[in-house]
Amino acid sequence: MAGRRVWLYVCDEFRPVVVDRWGDYAELFRLVKPLVEECVGEVLGVEVHGVCSGGGDVVVEYLVRYWRGEALARVVFSESPVEALRLCEGG
């Protein structure tokens, strides 16, 4: 995934993020957690909800638990993040 732009999609908006290296999905989430918490507040728990790839793009989807319930946060490795999400949602 080197050379790909990386985006965080949470609270219906894309935010560019810097991800140089990461070892596993938990470590990847730790890198974006501060931005997720800007949106939902304190994260009480998180789990990988799914991973989708195609055409060189990768989307890692997390189910985030916070004080009001649950939200999805997606880390998108793609030059075209909207298209990557569409691909992964089957549309």
C-alpha positions as CSV (number, residue, x, y, z in Angstrom):
1,M,0.0,0.0,0.0
2,A,3.0,2.2,-0.3
3,G,2.4,5.4,-2.2
4,R,-1.4,5.3,-1.6
5,R,-3.2,8.2,0.0
6,V,-4.8,7.3,3.3
7,W,-8.1,8.7,4.6
8,L,-10.2,8.3,7.7
9,Y,-13.9,8.2,7.0
10,V,-15.9,8.9,10.2
11,C,-19.0,11.0,10.9
12,D,-19.7,11.3,7.2
13,E,-16.5,13.0,6.3
14,F,-13.1,12.1,4.9
15,R,-10.0,13.3,6.7
16,P,-6.5,12.7,5.3
17,V,-4.2,10.8,7.6
18,V,-0.5,9.9,7.7
19,V,0.2,6.2,8.0
20,D,3.8,5.4,7.4
21,R,3.9,1.9,8.9
22,W,1.6,-0.3,10.9
23,G,1.9,-3.9,12.0
24,D,-1.7,-5.0,12.6
25,Y,-5.3,-3.7,12.6
26,A,-5.1,-2.7,16.3
27,E,-2.0,-0.6,15.7
28,L,-3.6,1.0,12.6
29,F,-6.6,2.0,14.7
30,R,-4.3,3.5,17.4
31,L,-2.9,5.8,14.8
32,V,-6.3,7.3,13.9
33,K,-8.0,7.0,17.3
34,P,-7.4,10.7,18.2
35,L,-9.3,11.8,15.1
36,V,-12.1,9.3,15.8
37,E,-12.4,10.7,19.3
38,E,-12.7,14.2,17.9
39,C,-15.9,13.0,16.3
40,V,-17.5,10.6,18.8
41,G,-15.8,11.4,22.1
42,E,-14.0,8.8,24.2
43,V,-13.7,5.4,22.5
44,L,-14.9,2.7,24.9
45,G,-14.1,-0.3,22.6
46,V,-13.3,-1.2,19.0
47,E,-13.2,-4.2,16.8
48,V,-12.4,-4.8,13.2
49,H,-15.8,-5.0,11.4
50,G,-14.4,-5.9,8.0
51,V,-11.7,-5.5,5.4
52,C,-12.3,-5.0,1.7
53,S,-9.9,-4.7,-1.1
54,G,-10.0,-4.3,-4.9
55,G,-8.2,-2.5,-7.6
56,G,-5.3,-1.8,-5.4
57,D,-7.5,-0.1,-2.8
58,V,-8.0,-1.3,0.8
59,V,-10.7,-0.3,3.3
60,V,-10.4,-1.4,6.9
61,E,-13.7,-0.9,8.8
62,Y,-13.9,-0.6,12.6
63,L,-17.0,-0.8,14.8
64,V,-16.4,1.8,17.5
65,R,-18.3,1.8,20.8
66,Y,-18.7,5.2,22.6
67,W,-21.0,6.7,25.2
68,R,-23.9,7.1,22.8
69,G,-23.7,3.7,21.1
70,E,-21.7,2.6,18.1
71,A,-20.3,4.1,15.0
72,L,-18.3,2.9,12.0
73,A,-14.9,4.3,11.2
74,R,-13.1,3.4,8.0
75,V,-9.4,3.7,7.1
76,V,-9.3,4.0,3.3
77,F,-6.1,3.4,1.4
78,S,-6.9,4.9,-2.0
79,E,-6.4,7.8,-4.4
80,S,-10.3,7.8,-4.8
81,P,-11.7,7.1,-1.4
82,V,-15.4,7.6,-2.4
83,E,-15.0,5.0,-5.1
84,A,-13.2,2.6,-2.8
85,L,-16.1,2.9,-0.3
86,R,-18.6,2.3,-3.1
87,L,-16.7,-0.8,-4.2
88,C,-16.7,-2.2,-0.7
89,E,-20.4,-1.4,-0.2
90,G,-21.3,-3.3,-3.4
91,G,-22.4,-0.2,-5.2
